[in-house]
Amino acid sequence: LKLGLRGRSVASAHLYSTSWCRRPGAHSAAMLWTSASAVAAVAILVLVGRGIVEAAPMTPMPDAVRNMQVSTPKPVTESQVTEFKQDFADVDFNRDMVMDAQEVRAHFKGGIDKIELYKFFLESDLDMTGTISLQEYVTYAANLQ
């Protein structure tokens, strides 16, 4: 899940791909996207171009997010980490340094169903608090790369 949906990586397409980009013959709403990043980027561009998905406007990144040191489970570039931080800032509407389900639903403007939201939280909310911290989101997004 690349929450900003600016079409730059596989993480961008994760939740949307389970809804709109299923492989032919797929019947499960919980099916995960497993294609290459180039295909994911093209899918996002097609969805945005057709008006199915609206690209989220970029929110100014708070200093607390910009300056927070985060670790990643596998190597990613500094620009990718900055991208993950920006995506987090775009969703954390109330600036409390965590994403909750209400913020994620609002960010996707109702375009995410309950199963997809639940799976996202199962995969990313590592401490099981019901919210996703910046570190948890960065770990989740890096693992999708």
N, C-alpha and C positions, 0 to 999 in steps of 0.2 A: 504494500500500500504506500504509494507515494501520494500523500494526502493533498498536496498542492495541485496535482494533475496538470503540470506544465509540460508533460510528455517527454521527460528526460530519461526515464529508466524503467526497468521491470517493476520496481516497487510502485510506480505510478499506476500501473494497470491492475494491480492485484485484486482489489475489491470489485472494481468495475468489470473485470474480466469474468468473474464468477457470475455476473448478471447478464451481460450483453454479448460477450465474445466466446460463447461456448463452442466447442468443436461439434461438427455434424454428428447427430445421433446421441448427443449427451442429454441425459434426463435429470441429472442431479443439480439442484441449485447450489450445492456445496462444493462442486467441482473446482479445483484450483488450477490456475493458469500455469502451464509448464513450458511455454514456448520461449524462444530466444528473445533477448531484449530488443532487437530490431523489430521483430513482429509486434511486440508490446507497444513500442513507440508508435508504430504505424497505426495500430488499433486505436490508440488514444487520439491521434491526429484525425482519424476518420470519424470517431465519435464526436469530437469537438467540432469538426467541420460540418457534420450533419446536424448539429444542434442537439444531439442526444445527451451529451455531457457538456456542461458549461465549465470552462477553465476558471479556476478560482483566482481572484485578484490577489496579488502579493501584498501581505501585511508587513509593515515595518517590523524588523526583528528586534525585540527588546534586548537591551544590553545584557540582562541576566541570562538569556538564551545564548546570545552571541559569545559571551565570555565563559560559559560553562564548559569545563573539560569533560569529555566523554570518551569512553573506550569502545572499540568495535571488536566483534568476535572474529572477524577476518579483515584482511587489508582493504581499505578503501582510501580514496584520495581525499585531500583536504577540501576540495570543491564538493565532493559528494557529502562529506560531513556537513558543510555549510548548507547544502541543498536539503539535507534531512532536518537541520535546525530550522530552516525557513518554512518547511512543510509543517513542522510542529507549531511554529508561531502562527501560521495561517489557521490552524484549528483551535488553538488555545485562546478562545475568544475572551475569556474573563481574566487572562494573564495570571492564573494561579499556579503556573508551571506544571500542570498536569492536564491531560486530555481525558474527558469523561464521555460516556456514551451519548449524552445529549449534545455535546459539542461536535462529535463525529457525525451524528445524524444531521445536525444543522449545516455542517460543512458540505455534506453530500446532498443537501436540499431534498431529503426524502428518497433519494435514489439508491438507498442501501436497505436491504431487507434485514429482518431480525436475525436470521441464520448467519448471514455474512458478517453482521456486526458482532455477534456472539463469537464466531470463529476468529475474527480479528482480535478481540479481547483475550481469548484463550491463548492465542499465539504470542501476543505482545505484552500482556499484563503479567509479568513474571512473578511479582510479589503478591499477586491476587488481591489487590486492594480495591479493584473496581475502577481504577484510574490508570492512565499510562503516563509515566514520567518521560522526560526528554531522553534519559539514558535507555529506558525500555524501548522507546520508539526508534532510537538510533540503532540499537541492537537488532530489532526486528527488520528495519529497512536494510541494514548491512547484510543480514542473512538472506535477503531476497536478491541481492546482487549476484 
